[in-house]
């Protein structure tokens, strides 16, 4: 069962499920932004949402941190 803490969710002892849930949160937020700003290109969307941060290596960043860093 998910436990919500601020903007993120933590699942007791299961990092795979926690990652999946945070990925779904990220996608839901991006879907909202696509509807709100239909003229944005995809990479504009990612950067303006705070998902993509130029100059930072985010390859191994956990989804929880990505979601926490997203702009609201």
Residue frames relative to the residue before (quaternion, step in Angstrom):
aa qw qx qy qz dx dy dz
X 1.0000 0.0000 0.0000 0.0000 0.00 0.00 0.00
X 0.4545 -0.7034 0.4856 0.2506 3.55 -0.98 0.89
X 0.1461 -0.7411 0.6486 0.0936 3.51 -1.17 0.72
X 0.2592 -0.7955 0.5324 0.1287 3.58 -0.56 1.15
X 0.0052 -0.7668 0.6405 -0.0422 3.53 -0.90 1.04
X 0.8049 -0.0769 0.0089 0.5883 3.55 -0.28 1.23
X 0.7974 -0.2463 0.2118 0.5086 3.56 -0.75 -1.08
X 0.6968 0.4732 -0.2704 0.4662 3.60 1.21 -0.09
X 0.3067 -0.7157 0.5882 0.2183 3.51 -1.33 0.14
X 0.1225 -0.7672 0.6252 0.0745 3.53 -1.08 0.74
X 0.1783 -0.7655 0.6116 0.0903 3.54 -0.97 0.88
X 0.5573 -0.6545 0.4011 0.3165 3.53 -0.79 1.04
X 0.8940 -0.0746 0.0152 0.4415 3.53 -0.61 1.22
X 0.6953 0.4443 -0.2977 0.4802 3.62 1.11 0.22
X 0.2133 -0.8253 0.5122 0.1055 3.56 0.04 1.31
X 0.5958 0.5656 -0.3694 0.4344 3.61 1.10 -0.58
X 0.6853 0.4641 -0.2815 0.4856 3.58 0.90 -0.90
X 0.6205 0.5356 -0.3347 0.4648 3.57 1.06 -0.74
X 0.6490 0.5126 -0.3089 0.4697 3.58 0.96 -0.87
X 0.6469 0.5199 -0.3145 0.4607 3.58 0.93 -0.90
X 0.6719 0.4977 -0.2962 0.4615 3.58 0.87 -0.92
X 0.6664 0.4804 -0.3051 0.4817 3.61 0.92 -0.81
X 0.6017 0.5368 -0.3566 0.4718 3.62 1.07 -0.64
X 0.6518 0.5044 -0.3119 0.4727 3.58 0.99 -0.80
X 0.6203 0.5276 -0.3403 0.4702 3.60 1.04 -0.73
X 0.6417 0.5221 -0.3172 0.4638 3.59 0.96 -0.90
X 0.6787 0.4897 -0.2929 0.4624 3.59 0.86 -0.94
X 0.6373 0.5222 -0.3316 0.4595 3.59 0.99 -0.77
X 0.6608 0.4961 -0.3066 0.4724 3.57 0.95 -0.86
X 0.6443 0.5068 -0.3242 0.4722 3.60 0.99 -0.78
X 0.6194 0.5415 -0.3366 0.4581 3.60 1.04 -0.75
X 0.6278 0.5250 -0.3309 0.4699 3.59 1.03 -0.76
X 0.6849 0.4911 -0.2834 0.4577 3.56 0.93 -0.92
X 0.5926 0.5614 -0.3627 0.4495 3.60 1.07 -0.68
X 0.6827 0.4736 -0.2804 0.4807 3.57 0.97 -0.85
X 0.6833 0.4967 -0.2826 0.4545 3.57 0.99 -0.81
X 0.7967 0.1602 -0.0540 0.5803 3.58 1.05 -0.83
X 0.0644 -0.8620 0.5017 0.0324 3.62 0.48 1.15
X 0.6445 0.5387 -0.3268 0.4332 3.60 1.19 -0.37
X 0.5303 0.6279 -0.4179 0.3873 3.59 1.22 -0.23
X 0.4088 -0.6571 0.5723 0.2712 3.54 -1.13 0.72
X 0.6977 -0.5084 0.2966 0.4084 3.57 -1.20 0.49
X 0.7074 0.4413 -0.2829 0.4740 3.60 0.83 -0.88
X 0.5644 0.5471 -0.3912 0.4786 3.60 1.17 -0.42
X 0.6270 0.5476 -0.3174 0.4541 3.54 1.00 -0.88
X 0.6839 0.4891 -0.2837 0.4611 3.58 0.84 -1.00
X 0.6972 0.4662 -0.2797 0.4673 3.56 0.88 -0.91
X 0.6858 0.4817 -0.2940 0.4596 3.61 0.87 -0.88
X 0.6562 0.4939 -0.3073 0.4807 3.58 1.17 -0.52
X 0.5039 -0.6612 0.4185 0.3657 3.57 1.24 -0.30
X 0.4362 0.6879 -0.4671 0.3441 3.58 1.25 0.24
X 0.7621 0.2384 -0.1184 0.5902 3.54 0.90 -0.97
X 0.0422 -0.7964 0.6030 -0.0190 3.55 -0.75 1.09
X 0.3819 -0.7604 0.4756 0.2231 3.59 -0.25 1.27
X 0.7945 0.2978 -0.2434 0.4700 3.52 -1.04 0.86
X 0.6736 0.4462 -0.2960 0.5094 3.59 1.27 -0.12
X 0.3424 -0.7039 0.5822 0.2199 3.56 -1.05 0.80
X 0.0385 -0.8399 0.5398 -0.0404 3.56 -0.30 1.28
X 0.3012 0.8056 -0.4773 0.1799 3.58 1.28 0.15
X 0.7884 0.2947 -0.1498 0.5187 3.60 0.90 -0.88
X 0.3867 0.7314 -0.4825 0.2877 3.58 1.24 0.22
X 0.4357 -0.6951 0.5081 0.2625 3.56 -0.90 0.91
X 0.6171 -0.5834 0.3962 0.3490 3.54 -1.14 0.73
X 0.5947 0.5735 -0.3627 0.4312 3.57 1.06 -0.69
X 0.6732 0.4805 -0.2911 0.4808 3.58 0.92 -0.92
X 0.6228 0.5355 -0.3402 0.4579 3.60 0.99 -0.81
X 0.6780 0.4854 -0.2942 0.4670 3.57 0.88 -0.93
X 0.6469 0.5193 -0.3166 0.4601 3.58 0.98 -0.80
X 0.6972 0.4748 -0.2633 0.4682 3.58 1.08 -0.72
X 0.4946 0.6646 -0.4370 0.3503 3.59 1.23 -0.25
X 0.4347 -0.6684 0.5435 0.2625 3.53 -1.13 0.78
X 0.3486 -0.7467 0.5282 0.2047 3.55 -1.01 0.75
